[in-house]
Amino acid sequence: MADEQQPGVFPPQDVLFTDGLPDLDRDRGYRGAVAANAAGISYRQLDYWARTGLVVPAIRSAHGSGSQRLYGFRDILVLKLVKRLLDTGISLQQIRVAVEQLREAGIQDLTQITLMSDGASVYLCTSNDEVIDLVSQGQGVFGIAVGKVLREVEDNLVTIGATETHVDELAARRAHRSAS
C-alpha cells in the first residue's frame, strides 16, 4: 500500500536535459514565482503544470498548504519550451507527448537541438539536415532552437535577480544538527 500514488501527487521526473548544465543540488532552487517569471508564464500556469505532472519541480514539490515548490534551472528551461510551444498553437496534449519524447531521446547537446512543428506534431531535430528534410517534406512550419531558449532563461534569471537561490531551511537545520 505504501507504493500507491496519491491522486494529484506525481513522483519526481527524471532530468530532461543534462549536458552542459550543472548537477542538481537538492537543497537549492528557484521559488515558483521566480521560475514562472523566468519562463514567461503565469503562476497559475506553473501551478497547473506541476499539479498535472507536465513539469514537476526537480528540487522540491509542494506538500500541503504553506509548502513551496523549488524549481531547478532545467525545470525552468522546460517551462520556457512548453510556453513557446503553446504560443505557437500546439495543444497541451501534444506538448506532453513532445516532452516525453525529449526525455526518452537522451539529448546529447542542447545547443544543437531544434524543435520543429507542423502545428499538430512536434519533431526533435538534432542536425541541420533533419530540419531541412522536415521543411522540404512540408512537415516543418516553425522551429524552436533549444540552445537559444537556454540562453534566454539564463538571461531572465540574471535580470530578475534570481541568481541568489533559496536554501531549504529544513535541510540547513538538519545539516547543522548533524554537524553538531
Secondary structure, 3 states (H helix, E strand, C coil): CCCCCCCCCCCCCCCCCCCCCCCCCCCEEEEHHHHHHHHCCCHHHHHHHHHCCCCCCCCECCCCCCCCCEECHHHHHHHHHHHHHHHCCCCHHHHHHHHHHHHHHCCCCHHHCEEEECCCCEEEECCHHHHHHHHHCCCCCEEEEHHHHHHHHHHHHHHCCCCCCEECHHHHHHHHHHHC
